[in-house]
């Protein structure tokens, strides 16, 4: 595959915009008028995991935040500000934390690889690794990375659920459901990690069942 030059990106953009206007006249005018996505996607920065394409959603239908290894922590005001805008202003109904199998950030945490400044960020994934060390050690080596990708998603969903933004939304009766998913680069399919949180209360039980599922699920 030949990598396009910067100038070619502008050419492709113009071709795409013209094609969209031919196929759906008024598309951009309508897009400018409002932003009312029902979904928020918190995913990895990996360039191979495009939220809209994976889910078949169009521009304006999913609000996206991405960082290395799809981490959400209380000290990250960037992530929390984005979540607050999505929840308070856009009134999204579903918030998905989406990891992906083979994630480089998760692999770095698993194997104690040094990657540079990002080591400080990946420390959060190492915390997940350490929390579930006995579970991971009990798995076959070929499944441990997949399992840590799933466990990381579970813990990040819990972090979102514990955030003041989400607590406040649920306290005022706002409809908001959290989901944890993992995407496969190998076949393009999303796996539900079974950590779905529809409101305040019950998080610990949901997380416990999800972790049990990670420990027992057969991977093909």
Protein Blocks (a to p, Z undefined) as FASTA:
>chain_A
ZZddfklmmmmmmmmmmmmmmmmghklmmmmmpccdfbdcdddfbfklcfklmnopaehi
accdddehiiacfklmklmmmmmmmmmmnopabdcddddehiaklmmmmnopaebjklmm
mmmmmmmmmmmmmmmmmpcfklmmmmmmmmmmmmmmmmmmmpmklmmmmmnopacddddd
dddfknopacdehiacfbgehjlmmmmmmmmmmmmmccZZ
